[in-house]
């Protein structure tokens, strides 16, 4: 404890823009390698198995996975915020109890979701109007993924805790290793053994198991303020209540996002396999922006959490402004790149001309609006870092989820086209960004 308190905490004392970037880039690269898991799956099956396999890996099954993993990632943010605040305040014992409670949540969640996911997979796929020619492949991928969901939850919780202490590099190194494992196994299982969709699913499961082991080992070997002991993993009542109080609203927010995306996927599926495959490929390109957005969101939540815990409200406000400005600039560059290189990028996934044409059209309709979403991510992350999670959830519920469902229900009756579906994204982003900006200016400063 004594040595920890004497070490300068750069998050609460260093130059804000420099420390934000130092913290951000490992998270960005880590998110990139995490996303690469599914992207490599899509590239390999799209090029060597067919567009049906591409739609199976990246269509309905990907949306269901996003729902489950998104909820738990939101839940883990509750643990991350509390631990960040305890670390910022120098409360080592409480932070460690929070760590062991967080791991207990991951273990319990993994067991429950494995059973529930495997049993309900057929129902969920039918609910989303999954095309008949990709139903078997989607079911295979989904069930194998859920068989290893415990590893996903353990990794996400462990990496969230590491970042909360200011260590954003260890999760990056772990993901680089595991991504390499996934690529090698994808190649072997699909190209050598011809296992198709099942092969990429098994490769992903094994790679995620490696990531869970490595992040756990890192926390067990930690010499800092946090140290994990497997024997001490259990629920600490007061901390469990606090973590759930902060994490559940964010988790439900992720579910609401995922449900609206599932509704959109169900609508997209009605246009046939070409459109589903194009949407699947676009989702991988779209993920480039979300990787950046997520990394900035995690960065500002951790920065605000630690500075809030240390009582540095001046740095809370300034870091929010700085992070917002950097994210806006980066998002503009990203959107421009995706628009200019769209056709070349889609050809990475498929050579089918119809799929490429549909995908490029989708990209042009959504990508220019990425900049608007920056306000939602950064201002929402800043509020969560202070422990204010209810208002962001309410704003998101009304501005993104409810409005998007209303849009789909109303506009699709008037104009049942792909463009009508896609326009639900910019319309709801603008409304939600305005609400977040207004609330932050009036109440949260």
NUFI-326115 format. One line per field, with one value per residue (C-alpha): x, y, z; chain; residue number from 1. Coordinates in Angstrom, 1 decimal, always signed. Example, Ala and Ser with C-alpha at 12.3 -4.5 7.8 and 13.67 -1.06 7.14 Angstrom:
BEGIN
X c(+12.3|+13.7)
Y c(-4.5|-1.1)
Z c(+7.8|+7.1)
voro c(A|A)
nufi c(1|2)
# end
This chain:
BEGIN
X c(+0.0|+2.7|+4.6|+1.4|+0.5|+4.0|+3.8|+2.6|-0.9|-0.7|-4.4|-5.1|-1.9|-0.4|-1.0|-4.6|-4.4|-1.1|-2.4|-5.7|-3.9|-1.4|-4.4|-6.5|-4.2|-3.8|-7.5|-8.1|-5.6|-7.1|-10.6|-9.3|-7.9|-11.0|-13.1|-10.7|-11.9|-15.2|-13.9|-11.4|-14.1|-16.2|-13.4|-12.4|-15.9|-16.9|-14.0|-13.6|-17.1|-19.6|-22.0|-24.4|-21.6|-20.8|-24.4|-24.5|-21.4|-22.2|-26.0|-28.5|-26.0|-23.7|-26.6|-27.5|-23.9|-23.7|-26.8|-25.4|-21.8|-22.9|-25.0|-22.2|-19.7|-22.1|-22.4|-18.6|-18.4|-20.1|-17.2|-14.7|-16.1|-16.2|-12.7|-11.4|-12.8|-11.3|-7.9|-8.1|-8.8|-6.1|-8.4|-6.6|-8.5|-11.9|-10.6|-9.5|-12.9|-14.4|-12.1|-13.1|-16.8|-16.4|-14.9|-17.8|-20.3|-18.4|-18.4|-22.1|-23.0|-21.0|-22.8|-26.3|-25.7|-24.1|-27.2|-29.7|-27.9|-27.6|-31.3|-32.9|-30.7|-33.2|-36.0|-34.0|-32.9|-36.5|-37.6|-35.2|-36.6|-33.3|-33.3|-33.9|-30.7|-28.5|-30.5|-28.3|-25.0|-26.2|-27.4|-24.1|-22.1|-24.3|-24.4|-20.6|-20.1|-22.4|-20.5|-17.5|-19.3|-17.8|-14.4|-15.7|-17.2|-14.1|-11.9|-14.2|-14.4|-10.7|-9.7|-12.2|-10.6|-7.1|-8.1|-9.8|-6.3|-4.8|-3.3|-4.6|-1.5|-2.0|-5.4|-3.8|-0.9|-3.3|-5.6|-2.7|-1.7|-5.3|-6.0|-3.0|-4.3|-7.7|-6.3|-4.1|-6.9|-9.4|-7.1|-6.5|-10.1|-11.6|-8.9|-7.3|-10.1|-13.1|-15.2|-16.8|-18.9|-18.3|-14.5|-14.4|-16.7|-14.4|-11.4|-13.0|-13.9|-10.4|-8.9|-11.3|-10.3|-6.7|-7.6|-9.6|-6.6|-4.1|-6.1|-6.7|-3.0|-2.1|-4.3|-3.0|+0.6|-0.1|+2.3|+0.1|-2.8|-4.9|-4.2|-6.5|-6.7|-8.9|-9.8|-11.1|-13.5|-16.9|-19.7|-19.1|-22.6|-22.1|-19.8|-22.0|-24.9|-22.8|-21.4|-24.9|-26.4|-23.8|-23.5|-27.0|-28.4|-25.4|-26.0|-29.7|-28.7|-26.6|-29.5|-31.7|-29.2|-28.9|-32.7|-33.1|-30.3|-32.0|-35.2|-33.2|-31.5|-34.9|-36.1|-32.9|-33.3|-36.7|-34.8|-32.9|-29.4|-27.6|-28.8|-28.1|-24.6|-24.0|-25.2|-22.9|-19.9|-20.8|-21.0|-17.3|-16.4|-18.8|-16.9|-13.8|-15.7|-17.1|-13.7|-12.5|-15.7|-15.6|-11.9|-12.6|-15.6|-13.6|-10.8|-13.1|-15.0|-11.8|-10.3|-13.4|-13.8|-10.3|-10.3|-13.8|-12.6|-9.6|-11.8|-10.3|-13.4|-11.4|-9.7|-13.1|-14.5|-11.3|-10.7|-14.3|-13.7|-10.3|-11.6|-14.6|-12.4|-9.9|-12.8|-14.5|-11.3|-10.5|-14.1|-14.1|-10.9|-12.4|-15.7|-13.8|-11.6|-14.5|-16.4|-13.4|-12.3|-15.7|-15.6|-12.1|-13.0|-16.1|-14.1|-12.1|-15.3|-16.9|-16.5|-20.3|-21.1|-24.7|-23.5|-20.8|-23.2|-25.8|-23.1|-21.6|-25.0|-25.6|-22.2|-22.9|-26.1|-24.8|-21.1|-21.3|-23.3|-20.7|-19.5|-22.9|-22.5|-19.3|-21.3|-23.4|-20.3|-18.1|-20.7|-22.4|-19.0|-18.2|-21.5|-20.9|-17.5|-19.1|-21.5|-24.4|-25.8|-29.6|-29.8|-27.7|-29.9|-33.1|-31.8|-30.6|-33.9|-35.9|-33.6|-32.2|-34.2|-37.8|-37.5|-35.9|-38.6|-41.2|-39.4|-39.2|-42.9|-44.1|-41.8|-41.5|-45.3|-45.0|-41.8|-40.7|-37.1|-33.6|-33.0|-35.9|-34.4|-30.9|-32.1|-33.2|-29.6|-28.8|-32.3|-32.0|-28.3|-29.1|-32.0|-30.0|-26.8|-28.9|-30.4|-27.0|-25.5|-28.3|-28.3|-24.5|-24.5|-27.4|-26.9|-23.6|-21.0)
Y c(+0.0|+2.4|+2.0|+2.3|+5.7|+7.1|+6.3|+9.1|+8.4|+9.9|+9.7|+12.1|+14.1|+13.9|+16.0|+15.2|+14.9|+12.9|+10.5|+10.1|+9.1|+6.8|+5.1|+5.2|+3.5|+0.2|+0.0|+0.8|-1.8|-4.3|-3.6|-4.0|-7.4|-8.4|-7.4|-9.2|-12.5|-12.3|-10.4|-13.1|-15.6|-13.7|-13.1|-16.8|-18.2|-15.5|-16.2|-19.9|-21.3|-18.9|-16.0|-18.2|-19.0|-15.2|-14.4|-17.3|-15.9|-12.2|-12.0|-13.0|-14.9|-11.9|-9.7|-12.3|-12.5|-8.7|-8.6|-11.0|-9.8|-6.1|-6.7|-8.2|-5.6|-3.0|-4.9|-5.1|-1.4|-1.2|-3.1|-1.0|+2.3|+1.3|-0.1|+3.0|+5.2|+3.0|+3.0|+6.8|+7.2|+4.7|+2.2|-1.0|-3.5|-2.4|-2.4|-6.1|-7.1|-5.5|-7.5|-10.8|-9.9|-9.0|-12.4|-14.1|-12.2|-13.4|-17.0|-17.1|-15.3|-17.7|-20.8|-19.3|-17.9|-21.1|-23.1|-20.4|-19.6|-23.2|-24.0|-20.8|-20.4|-21.9|-19.7|-16.5|-17.2|-17.9|-14.7|-12.7|-14.1|-15.8|-17.0|-20.8|-21.3|-20.0|-21.3|-24.4|-22.5|-19.8|-22.3|-24.2|-21.0|-19.7|-22.9|-23.3|-19.7|-20.0|-23.2|-20.9|-17.8|-18.2|-17.4|-14.3|-13.0|-13.7|-11.9|-8.9|-8.6|-9.1|-6.6|-4.0|-4.3|-3.9|-0.8|+0.6|+0.5|+2.4|-0.8|-0.7|-2.5|-6.0|-6.6|-5.5|-8.0|-10.8|-10.1|-10.0|-13.5|-14.8|-13.2|-14.9|-18.2|-17.6|-16.8|-20.0|-22.2|-20.6|-21.4|-25.0|-25.9|-24.4|-24.8|-28.0|-29.9|-28.3|-27.7|-24.5|-22.4|-24.9|-24.6|-20.8|-21.1|-23.7|-21.6|-18.6|-20.6|-21.9|-18.4|-16.9|-19.6|-18.6|-14.9|-15.7|-17.8|-15.0|-12.1|-14.2|-15.1|-11.4|-10.4|-13.3|-12.2|-8.5|-6.6|-3.5|-2.4|-5.3|-9.0|-11.9|-15.1|-17.8|-19.0|-15.6|-15.3|-14.7|-12.1|-9.3|-8.1|-4.3|-4.2|-6.6|-4.2|-1.2|-2.9|-4.0|-0.6|+1.0|-1.9|-3.1|+0.2|+0.2|-3.5|-2.9|+0.1|-2.3|-4.7|-2.0|-1.1|-4.8|-5.3|-2.4|-3.8|-7.2|-5.6|-4.0|-7.3|-9.0|-6.4|-6.7|-10.5|-10.1|-8.7|-12.0|-13.5|-10.9|-8.1|-10.1|-10.8|-7.2|-6.1|-8.7|-7.4|-3.7|-4.6|-5.5|-2.2|-0.4|-2.0|+0.1|+3.2|+1.4|+0.2|+3.8|+5.0|+2.2|+2.9|+6.6|+5.7|+3.4|+6.0|+8.8|+6.6|+5.5|+9.0|+10.6|+7.7|+8.0|+11.8|+11.8|+9.4|+11.7|+14.8|+16.4|+17.9|+20.3|+17.4|+15.6|+18.5|+19.2|+15.5|+15.3|+18.4|+17.1|+13.6|+15.0|+17.1|+14.3|+11.8|+14.2|+14.7|+11.0|+10.1|+12.6|+11.0|+7.5|+8.3|+9.9|+6.8|+4.3|+6.4|+6.7|+3.1|+1.4|-0.8|-2.1|-2.8|-4.8|-6.9|-8.2|-10.1|-11.2|-11.0|-11.1|-7.9|-7.6|-7.9|-5.3|-2.9|-3.2|-2.9|+0.3|+1.9|+1.0|+2.5|+5.8|+6.3|+5.7|+6.6|+10.4|+10.5|+8.8|+12.2|+12.8|+9.6|+10.9|+13.2|+10.2|+8.1|+10.7|+12.6|+9.3|+7.8|+10.9|+10.7|+7.0|+7.7|+9.9|+7.2|+8.8|+5.9|+6.3|+9.4|+8.1|+4.9|+7.0|+9.2|+6.2|+4.3|+7.2|+8.7|+5.6|+2.6|+3.8|+6.3|+3.7|+1.1|+3.8|+4.7|+1.1|+0.5|+3.7|+4.5|+0.9|+0.9|+4.0|+3.0|-0.6|-0.2|-0.8|+2.9|+3.5|+0.9|+2.4|+6.0|+5.0|+5.2|+8.9|+10.1|+8.5|+9.5|+13.1|+13.1|+11.3|+13.5|+16.7|+15.3|+14.3|+17.6|+19.5|+17.5|+17.7|+21.5|+22.2|+19.6|+17.7|+20.5)
Z c(+0.0|+1.0|-2.3|-4.3|-2.7|-3.4|-7.1|-9.2|-10.7|-14.2|-14.7|-11.7|-12.0|-15.6|-18.7|-19.7|-23.5|-23.4|-20.7|-22.6|-25.7|-23.8|-22.3|-25.4|-27.9|-26.1|-25.6|-29.3|-30.5|-28.0|-29.2|-32.8|-32.1|-30.2|-33.2|-35.5|-34.0|-35.8|-38.8|-39.6|-39.3|-41.8|-44.3|-44.3|-44.6|-47.1|-49.4|-49.0|-48.1|-49.6|-49.0|-47.1|-44.5|-44.4|-43.6|-41.0|-39.1|-39.3|-39.6|-36.9|-34.9|-34.6|-33.4|-30.7|-29.6|-29.4|-27.2|-24.7|-24.7|-24.7|-21.6|-19.7|-20.9|-19.5|-16.3|-16.0|-16.3|-12.9|-11.4|-13.4|-12.2|-8.5|-8.7|-10.5|-7.8|-5.0|-6.8|-7.2|-3.5|-2.6|-0.9|-1.8|+0.4|-0.9|-4.4|-4.0|-2.6|-5.6|-7.9|-6.3|-6.4|-10.1|-10.9|-9.0|-11.2|-14.3|-13.2|-12.3|-15.5|-17.6|-16.3|-16.7|-20.2|-21.5|-20.6|-21.7|-24.9|-26.2|-25.3|-26.8|-29.9|-32.4|-31.0|-31.2|-34.8|-35.9|-34.1|-36.3|-39.6|-40.3|-43.9|-44.2|-46.3|-43.4|-40.4|-39.9|-40.1|-37.8|-35.2|-35.3|-34.9|-32.1|-30.0|-30.2|-29.2|-26.2|-25.1|-24.5|-23.3|-19.8|-21.3|-23.0|-19.7|-17.7|-20.2|-20.4|-16.7|-16.1|-18.8|-17.5|-14.0|-15.4|-17.3|-14.2|-12.5|-15.4|-17.1|-20.7|-22.1|-20.6|-22.2|-25.5|-25.3|-24.4|-27.3|-29.8|-28.7|-28.9|-32.2|-33.6|-32.2|-33.8|-37.2|-37.2|-36.0|-38.5|-41.3|-40.2|-39.3|-42.5|-45.2|-44.0|-42.3|-44.2|-41.1|-42.4|-40.0|-37.2|-37.7|-37.2|-34.2|-32.5|-33.3|-31.7|-28.6|-28.1|-28.6|-26.1|-23.6|-24.0|-23.4|-20.2|-18.8|-19.6|-18.1|-14.9|-14.7|-15.1|-12.2|-10.0|-10.7|-10.2|-7.9|-7.8|-5.7|-7.0|-6.6|-7.6|-5.5|-6.9|-3.4|-2.5|-5.4|-3.8|-3.5|-1.1|-0.3|-0.2|-3.1|-5.2|-4.6|-5.6|-8.7|-9.8|-9.1|-11.5|-14.0|-14.5|-16.0|-18.4|-19.2|-19.9|-22.1|-24.1|-24.3|-25.6|-28.3|-29.2|-29.3|-31.8|-33.9|-33.8|-35.0|-37.8|-38.6|-38.7|-41.2|-43.3|-43.4|-45.2|-48.2|-48.8|-48.5|-50.6|-48.4|-45.3|-46.5|-47.4|-44.0|-42.4|-44.3|-43.6|-39.9|-40.0|-41.6|-39.2|-36.4|-37.2|-35.9|-32.9|-31.9|-31.8|-30.1|-27.5|-26.7|-26.1|-24.0|-21.8|-21.6|-20.4|-18.0|-16.3|-16.3|-14.8|-12.4|-10.9|-10.8|-9.3|-6.6|-6.0|-5.8|-8.9|-10.4|-12.5|-14.3|-14.6|-16.7|-18.7|-19.6|-20.9|-23.2|-24.4|-25.1|-27.0|-29.2|-30.0|-30.8|-33.1|-35.1|-35.3|-36.3|-39.2|-40.6|-40.2|-41.9|-44.8|-45.2|-45.1|-47.8|-50.1|-49.8|-49.6|-52.7|-52.0|-48.4|-49.4|-51.8|-48.8|-47.8|-51.1|-54.9|-55.4|-57.3|-56.0|-52.4|-52.9|-54.5|-51.7|-49.0|-50.5|-50.6|-46.9|-46.0|-47.7|-45.9|-42.3|-42.2|-42.5|-39.3|-37.1|-35.9|-34.2|-32.1|-30.5|-28.2|-27.0|-26.3|-24.5|-22.5|-21.5|-20.5|-18.4|-16.6|-15.8|-14.5|-11.8|-10.9|-12.8|-14.8|-14.6|-16.8|-19.6|-19.7|-19.8|-22.6|-24.6|-24.0|-25.3|-27.9|-29.5|-28.7|-28.4|-31.3|-33.5|-32.9|-33.6|-36.8|-38.0|-37.2|-38.8|-41.8|-43.0|-43.6|-45.7|-47.5|-47.1|-48.4|-47.1|-47.1|-44.7|-42.3|-42.4|-41.9|-38.4|-37.3|-38.1|-37.0|-33.6|-33.1|-33.7|-31.2|-28.5|-29.0|-28.6|-25.4|-23.9|-24.8|-23.2|-20.0|-19.7|-20.1|-17.8|-15.0|-15.0|-15.1)
voro c(A|A|A|A|A|A|A|A|A|A|A|A|A|A|A|A|A|A|A|A|A|A|A|A|A|A|A|A|A|A|A|A|A|A|A|A|A|A|A|A|A|A|A|A|A|A|A|A|A|A|A|A|A|A|A|A|A|A|A|A|A|A|A|A|A|A|A|A|A|A|A|A|A|A|A|A|A|A|A|A|A|A|A|A|A|A|A|A|A|A|A|A|A|A|A|A|A|A|A|A|A|A|A|A|A|A|A|A|A|A|A|A|A|A|A|A|A|A|A|A|A|A|A|A|A|A|A|A|A|A|A|A|A|A|A|A|A|A|A|A|A|A|A|A|A|A|A|A|A|A|A|A|A|A|A|A|A|A|A|A|A|A|A|A|A|A|A|A|A|A|A|A|A|A|A|A|A|A|A|A|A|A|A|A|A|A|A|A|A|A|A|A|A|A|A|A|A|A|A|A|A|A|A|A|A|A|A|A|A|A|A|A|A|A|A|A|A|A|A|A|A|A|A|A|A|A|A|A|A|A|A|A|A|A|A|A|A|A|A|A|A|A|A|A|A|A|A|A|A|A|A|A|A|A|A|A|A|A|A|A|A|A|A|A|A|A|A|A|A|A|A|A|A|A|A|A|A|A|A|A|A|A|A|A|A|A|A|A|A|A|A|A|A|A|A|A|A|A|A|A|A|A|A|A|A|A|A|A|A|A|A|A|A|A|A|A|A|A|A|A|A|A|A|A|A|A|A|A|A|A|A|A|A|A|A|A|A|A|A|A|A|A|A|A|A|A|A|A|A|A|A|A|A|A|A|A|A|A|A|A|A|A|A|A|A|A|A|A|A|A|A|A|A|A|A|A|A|A|A|A|A|A|A|A|A|A|A|A|A|A|A|A|A|A|A|A|A|A|A|A|A|A|A|A|A|A|A|A|A|A|A|A|A|A|A|A|A|A|A|A|A|A|A|A|A|A|A|A|A|A|A|A|A|A|A|A|A|A|A|A|A|A|A|A|A)
nufi c(1|2|3|4|5|6|7|8|9|10|11|12|13|14|15|16|17|18|19|20|21|22|23|24|25|26|27|28|29|30|31|32|33|34|35|36|37|38|39|40|41|42|43|44|45|46|47|48|49|50|51|52|53|54|55|56|57|58|59|60|61|62|63|64|65|66|67|68|69|70|71|72|73|74|75|76|77|78|79|80|81|82|83|84|85|86|87|88|89|90|91|92|93|94|95|96|97|98|99|100|101|102|103|104|105|106|107|108|109|110|111|112|113|114|115|116|117|118|119|120|121|122|123|124|125|126|127|128|129|130|131|132|133|134|135|136|137|138|139|140|141|142|143|144|145|146|147|148|149|150|151|152|153|154|155|156|157|158|159|160|161|162|163|164|165|166|167|168|169|170|171|172|173|174|175|176|177|178|179|180|181|182|183|184|185|186|187|188|189|190|191|192|193|194|195|196|197|198|199|200|201|202|203|204|205|206|207|208|209|210|211|212|213|214|215|216|217|218|219|220|221|222|223|224|225|226|227|228|229|230|231|232|233|234|235|236|237|238|239|240|241|242|243|244|245|246|247|248|249|250|251|252|253|254|255|256|257|258|259|260|261|262|263|264|265|266|267|268|269|270|271|272|273|274|275|276|277|278|279|280|281|282|283|284|285|286|287|288|289|290|291|292|293|294|295|296|297|298|299|300|301|302|303|304|305|306|307|308|309|310|311|312|313|314|315|316|317|318|319|320|321|322|323|324|325|326|327|328|329|330|331|332|333|334|335|336|337|338|339|340|341|342|343|344|345|346|347|348|349|350|351|352|353|354|355|356|357|358|359|360|361|362|363|364|365|366|367|368|369|370|371|372|373|374|375|376|377|378|379|380|381|382|383|384|385|386|387|388|389|390|391|392|393|394|395|396|397|398|399|400|401|402|403|404|405|406|407|408|409|410|411|412|413|414|415|416|417|418|419|420|421|422|423|424|425|426|427|428|429|430|431|432|433|434|435|436|437|438|439|440|441|442|443|444|445)
# end
